[in-house]
Amino acid sequence: MELVEGWWKENKAAGRKPSTYESYRNAFAYFVDFLGHNDAAKVTAKDVIAFKNHRLSTPSPKTGKMVSAKTVKDSNLSALKVVFDWGVANGLVTHNPAAGVTLKVGKTARLRSKDLSDEEAKAILSGALAHKQGRENWKTFQAKRWIPWLCAFTGARVGELAQLRKQDVFQRDGIWIIHITPEAGTVKTNEARNVPLHQQIIDLGFPAFVQESGSGHLFLNVDPAEDSRGARRGLKNRLAEFARSFVPDPRVAPNHGWRHRFKTIGMEAGVPPRVLDAIEGQAPRTVAETYGEVTLKTMASAIGKLPPYSIEIPSQNSASQL
């Protein structure tokens, strides 16, 4: 376990994500428990192979479910290889026992699109509008109210939206935008970006909600000085449960499905893939795509091309269409 901590100390300074550290630390904790000792110098390739087979045939202690071959390969074996490599490079161990251990992962059968269907998207958005607070925490209630709509028109990751703060929503050049930034929490690319808001979100009152909110995080109950990772993870889980209540099909991840749907709807509207990538915060696919900049004006024009959703808007007296 000291290897993991040493690796993290160096890689934290290099900007690696805390989530990677947690994943690697968990993998090594499983490994140490399997070995029955914590001596890195005693580990052999046979130990790693036996651990791989154990993970493939034993339910996860966290979920009680069998883990996939992809998880074992990408999480467990990858962690062992990377950290032991670091140990060799730093003279802490003489060899990497995981170096030659492989696991072939077959392609999973794909039974449906990863996109949300029109019906599924409308079900989630309608549910978000109709959701009642009840005894639920106010910020959690507002997250269920607004984050599905933000997902629908930005394609952003749920975690990026969950950590939005009041100062991250503002107008620039007459355009309402959300500022997705590592300053607020975790951003996969580790790069801040501005994303214009669709007119339908503005008409529904999101900017007004933000202006009426207190300072700090809009959807998380954490002090500005606190680490928001735990609160963000909890909110993501609650949002996943909320979305799943409207999309029971287990073959699609309802929250992540918005990212796929955003691309599909965007391409149908004639928006260039590079612009959609910039809005979603995806890395350029070629060196050529790193030249020039996808400006706020370009993104606003693209989002303006996306059709609004025909959803019944709950009202105290009557229902209207937006």
LINKAZI-V90718 format. One record per residue. RES is the residue in one letter. PSI is psi in whole degrees, -180 to 180 (NA if undefined). Layout:
# LINKAZI-V90718
RES | PSI
RES | PSI
This chain:
# LINKAZI-V90718
M | -26
E | -31
L | -43
V | -45
E | -39
G | -44
W | -44
W | -39
K | -43
E | -43
N | -24
K | -42
A | -26
A | -1
G | 12
R | 154
K | 141
P | -30
S | -34
T | -42
Y | -45
E | -42
S | -46
Y | -41
R | -41
N | -41
A | -43
F | -32
A | -42
Y | -43
F | -46
V | -43
D | -39
F | -43
L | -37
G | 10
H | 170
N | 28
D | 105
A | -32
A | -20
K | -9
V | 133
T | 169
A | -35
K | -36
D | -43
V | -42
I | -43
A | -38
F | -43
K | -48
N | -36
H | -45
R | -36
L | -22
S | 3
T | 134
P | 149
S | 133
P | -19
K | -45
T | -20
G | 3
K | 157
M | 140
V | 152
S | 159
A | -35
K | -40
T | -44
V | -42
K | -51
D | -28
S | -55
N | -59
L | -40
S | -44
A | -46
L | -45
K | -47
V | -48
V | -41
F | -35
D | -43
W | -40
G | -40
V | -46
A | -27
N | 15
G | 22
L | -27
V | 159
T | -19
H | 165
N | 103
P | -15
A | -4
A | -43
G | 5
V | 126
T | 167
L | 118
K | 127
V | 120
G | 159
K | 126
T | 137
A | 132
R | 114
L | -10
R | 169
S | 152
K | -12
D | 152
L | 140
S | 168
D | -44
E | -42
E | -42
A | -46
K | -34
A | -43
I | -47
L | -40
S | -41
G | -36
A | -42
L | -35
A | -9
H | 133
K | 144
Q | -45
G | -130
R | 11
E | 150
N | 141
W | -44
K | -34
T | -42
F | -46
Q | -33
A | -42
K | -27
R | -42
W | -35
I | -39
P | -39
W | -39
L | -39
C | -43
A | -35
F | 6
T | -22
G | 13
A | 158
R | 145
V | -41
G | -34
E | -35
L | -34
A | -28
Q | 9
L | 142
R | 166
K | -41
Q | -7
D | 2
V | 116
F | 174
Q | 141
R | 125
D | 37
G | 6
I | 126
W | 131
I | 160
I | 138
H | 108
I | 116
T | 146
P | -18
E | -28
A | -19
G | -136
T | 130
V | 126
K | -43
T | -10
N | 24
E | 136
A | 152
R | 152
N | 136
V | 120
P | 150
L | 142
H | 149
Q | -33
Q | -38
I | -38
I | -45
D | -32
L | -17
G | 18
F | -47
P | -37
A | -41
F | -44
V | -45
Q | -31
E | -11
S | 159
G | 173
S | 161
G | -158
H | 138
L | -34
F | -5
L | 138
N | 72
V | 152
D | 144
P | -28
A | -10
E | 157
D | 123
S | 3
R | -46
G | -45
A | -39
R | -43
R | -42
G | -41
L | -40
K | -41
N | -42
R | -37
L | -35
A | -42
E | -40
F | -48
A | -38
R | -27
S | -20
F | -18
V | 85
P | -15
D | 114
P | -9
R | -5
V | 139
A | 109
P | -38
N | -46
H | -24
G | -25
W | -36
R | -39
H | -43
R | -40
F | -43
K | -45
T | -50
I | -39
G | -44
M | -36
E | -31
A | -2
G | 17
V | 130
P | 142
P | -37
R | -36
V | -42
L | -40
D | -43
A | -40
I | -43
E | -12
G | 36
Q | 144
A | 147
P | 143
R | -21
T | 164
V | -37
A | -33
E | -8
T | -9
Y | 140
G | 175
E | 137
V | 104
T | 167
L | -39
K | -43
T | -44
M | -40
A | -40
S | -41
A | -47
I | -31
G | -20
K | -15
L | 132
P | 144
P | 161
Y | 134
S | 96
I | 141
E | 124
I | 117
P | 140
S | 155
Q | -35
N | -38
S | 169
A | 140
S | 168
Q | 138
L | NA
